[in-house]
Amino acid sequence: MNKLYTLIIMLLSLNTKIDCFHSSVNRKITGFQIIDYYDIYVTNKDSLNSIKYINFNDTISVFKLENYTLYKLKPVYNFQNNAKIFNSERYFLFRNFDSLGYYFSSIYDTSHGVYYPVDSFLRVNAHYGQINNFKDSLAKDSSYLYATIHYGNNILLEKYVHFDNYKGENSFDSFYLYYDSFMRNIPYSFSNYMDNLMKMKLFKIEIIFNKMVDIETGFTIPKRRIFIELRKMDPMPDENIYNTFIRFLKQANISLFVSSFLQVQSFFKFN
């Protein structure tokens, strides 16, 4: 009798999930964003006054639905005018904890997706785990920690400075690391080593380049800033994102509810 009751509950639960699948109105996407910001300058060597200063600000959006994750990567740029090409963002889909995922070249990609290792793809395209050996790198780069600041109960800021006598145009002056204990459950890391060491999530990395004069050209290079930041997103009932997620799942021949069917199948097999 207990087995029959359990089976009925499982079937009712499965039916509820299928109903939710067909009605996306009540389904909310969760996720986070990875923000890229960097200042660059372009010079004309024939004119000391022709320095073009450009700010880039890109976002990688990460959406989660059931046991799957979808990365919406940065767009492609037209380098003649620095404009983003509309709908040029690439997508990467994988089941949580799987080693392989599905790459889609754009929102218009109608293929089944290209298999690609998850870790390798995220390291190259989404900054994943890029500074695991950062403490060692700072020591080799003549940098040291000069300030630690706490904000409230959950935010910690570490400020590093570079103290070499000679600094080239690509040598930073300050380096800031921001940690948040409330963000530890986000399934992404700039550095697993730093997260584990600090018992907090490293959620922002900021690099400061102070104003300087280039020795070779005589150009005055303005102060520049580069940062990457992890930001939470509130759950959202976004129909467009949901439909894109479901479409790529279908193209990859994936059903969100296979696991539920397998649970019922397993019940009959072992009980």
C-alpha positions in Angstrom: 0.0 0.0 0.0 2.8 2.4 0.9 4.5 1.6 -2.5 1.3 2.4 -4.3 0.9 5.6 -2.4 4.5 6.7 -3.2 4.0 5.9 -6.9 0.8 8.0 -7.1 2.6 10.9 -5.5 5.5 10.6 -8.0 3.0 10.5 -10.9 1.2 13.5 -9.7 4.4 15.4 -9.2 5.5 14.4 -12.8 2.1 15.6 -14.2 2.6 18.9 -12.4 6.0 19.4 -13.9 4.6 18.7 -17.4 1.8 21.2 -16.9 4.4 23.8 -15.9 6.4 23.0 -19.0 3.5 23.8 -21.3 2.6 27.0 -19.4 5.7 29.3 -19.1 3.7 32.1 -17.5 4.5 30.9 -14.0 8.0 29.8 -14.7 10.8 32.1 -13.6 14.4 32.1 -14.9 17.1 32.6 -12.3 20.7 33.5 -12.9 23.5 36.0 -12.7 25.6 38.3 -14.9 29.3 38.7 -15.6 30.1 42.4 -16.3 33.1 43.4 -18.4 34.3 47.0 -18.3 37.5 48.4 -19.7 38.9 51.7 -20.8 41.2 51.7 -23.9 42.9 54.4 -25.9 43.9 54.6 -29.5 46.7 56.9 -30.6 47.9 58.4 -33.9 51.7 58.4 -33.9 51.7 61.3 -36.3 49.9 63.6 -33.9 50.5 64.0 -30.2 46.9 65.4 -29.8 45.0 62.5 -31.4 44.2 60.2 -28.6 40.9 58.4 -28.8 39.5 57.2 -25.5 37.0 54.3 -25.6 34.9 52.7 -22.9 33.7 49.1 -23.4 31.0 47.6 -21.3 29.8 44.1 -22.0 27.6 41.6 -20.2 27.6 37.8 -20.1 24.2 36.6 -18.9 23.8 33.2 -17.2 20.3 31.7 -17.0 19.3 28.7 -15.0 16.2 26.5 -15.5 15.7 23.2 -13.7 19.0 21.3 -14.0 20.3 23.3 -17.0 22.4 26.4 -17.5 22.4 28.7 -20.5 25.2 31.2 -21.1 24.5 34.2 -23.4 28.0 35.4 -24.3 29.2 38.8 -25.4 28.3 40.2 -28.8 30.6 40.6 -31.8 31.8 44.1 -32.6 32.2 46.0 -35.8 35.7 47.3 -35.3 35.3 50.1 -37.8 32.8 51.9 -35.6 33.0 49.9 -32.3 29.3 49.1 -32.6 27.8 45.9 -31.4 26.4 43.6 -34.2 22.7 43.0 -33.4 21.9 39.5 -32.2 25.5 38.3 -32.6 25.7 36.9 -29.1 26.7 33.2 -28.9 25.1 30.7 -26.5 26.3 27.7 -24.5 24.0 25.2 -22.9 24.8 22.4 -20.5 23.3 20.2 -17.8 24.7 21.1 -14.4 27.8 19.1 -13.4 28.2 17.6 -16.9 31.6 17.8 -18.6 30.2 18.5 -22.1 27.8 21.2 -23.3 26.3 22.5 -26.6 27.6 25.6 -28.4 25.3 27.7 -30.6 26.8 30.3 -32.8 23.9 32.8 -32.5 20.2 33.0 -31.6 19.6 32.1 -35.3 21.5 28.8 -35.0 19.1 26.0 -35.8 21.6 23.1 -35.4 21.7 20.5 -32.6 24.6 22.4 -31.1 28.4 21.6 -31.2 29.7 19.5 -28.3 32.4 21.4 -26.3 34.0 20.7 -22.9 32.3 23.0 -20.3 35.4 24.0 -18.3 37.5 24.8 -21.4 34.7 26.8 -23.0 34.0 28.9 -19.8 37.7 29.6 -19.2 38.2 31.0 -22.7 34.9 32.8 -23.0 33.6 33.7 -19.5 36.7 34.4 -17.3 36.0 31.1 -15.3 38.8 30.3 -12.9 41.2 32.8 -14.5 43.0 33.9 -11.4 43.4 30.6 -9.4 47.1 31.4 -8.8 46.6 35.1 -8.2 48.4 35.3 -4.9 51.5 33.9 -6.4 51.2 36.2 -9.4 51.0 39.3 -7.3 54.1 38.4 -5.4 56.0 37.9 -8.6 54.7 41.2 -10.0 56.1 43.3 -7.1 52.6 44.0 -5.6 51.5 43.9 -2.0 48.3 44.2 0.1 48.1 47.6 1.6 44.5 47.9 2.8 41.6 45.6 3.9 38.2 47.2 4.2 35.0 45.7 5.6 31.5 46.8 4.4 28.7 45.6 6.6 28.7 41.9 7.5 29.2 40.4 4.1 31.6 42.6 1.9 35.4 42.6 2.1 37.7 44.7 -0.1 41.4 43.9 -0.5 43.5 46.7 -2.1 46.9 45.9 -3.7 49.5 48.3 -5.1 52.3 47.9 -7.6 55.5 49.4 -6.3 58.1 48.9 -9.1 60.1 52.1 -9.9 59.4 51.6 -13.7 55.9 51.0 -14.9 55.1 50.4 -18.5 51.8 51.4 -20.0 50.4 48.0 -19.2 51.6 47.9 -15.6 48.8 48.5 -13.1 49.0 50.9 -10.1 46.3 49.4 -8.0 44.4 46.1 -7.9 41.2 45.6 -5.9 39.5 42.3 -5.0 35.9 42.4 -3.7 34.4 39.4 -1.8 30.8 38.8 -0.7 29.8 36.0 1.8 26.2 36.2 0.6 27.1 35.2 -2.9 28.9 31.9 -2.2 26.0 29.8 -3.6 26.4 31.2 -7.1 27.7 28.3 -9.3 30.5 30.3 -10.9 34.0 31.3 -9.8 36.7 33.7 -10.9 39.0 31.7 -8.6 38.0 28.6 -6.7 41.2 28.9 -4.7 40.4 32.4 -3.5 36.8 31.6 -2.8 37.9 28.7 -0.6 40.7 30.6 1.0 38.5 33.6 2.0 35.3 31.5 2.7 33.6 34.2 0.5 32.8 34.7 -3.2 35.3 36.8 -5.1 32.7 38.8 -7.1 34.7 41.7 -8.5 38.2 42.3 -9.8 39.2 45.9 -10.5 42.5 47.1 -12.0 43.5 50.8 -11.9 46.1 52.4 -14.3 47.0 55.9 -13.2 47.7 58.8 -15.6 51.2 58.6 -17.1 53.4 59.8 -19.9 54.6 57.2 -22.4 58.4 57.4 -22.6 58.6 56.4 -26.2 55.9 58.5 -27.8 55.5 61.3 -25.3 51.7 60.7 -25.2 49.9 61.5 -21.9 47.9 58.3 -21.3 44.8 59.1 -19.2 43.8 57.2 -16.1 42.2 53.9 -17.0 40.1 51.3 -15.2 39.3 47.7 -16.0 37.0 45.4 -14.0 35.0 42.2 -14.2 32.1 41.7 -11.8 29.7 39.0 -10.8 26.1 40.3 -10.2 23.0 38.4 -9.0 19.8 38.6 -11.0 16.4 38.5 -9.5 14.1 35.6 -10.7 12.3 36.9 -13.7 9.3 35.7 -15.7 10.9 36.6 -19.0 9.0 35.0 -21.9 11.8 35.6 -24.5 14.5 34.1 -22.4 12.4 31.2 -21.5 11.5 30.5 -25.1 15.1 30.8 -26.2 16.1 28.4 -23.4 13.5 25.8 -24.4 14.3 26.1 -28.1 18.0 25.3 -27.6 17.0 22.4 -25.3 14.8 21.0 -28.0 17.5 21.5 -30.7 19.9 19.6 -28.5 17.2 16.8 -28.1 17.0 17.4 -24.3 13.9 17.1 -22.2 13.7 18.9 -18.9 11.7 16.1 -17.5 13.6 13.0 -18.5 14.9 12.7 -14.9 11.3 12.5 -13.6 10.4 9.7 -16.0 13.5 7.9 -15.0 12.4 8.1 -11.3 9.1 6.4 -12.1 10.9 3.8 -14.3 13.3 3.1 -11.5 10.4 2.7 -9.0 8.9 -0.1 -11.2 12.3 -1.7 -11.6 13.4 -1.9 -8.0 10.1 -2.1 -6.2 
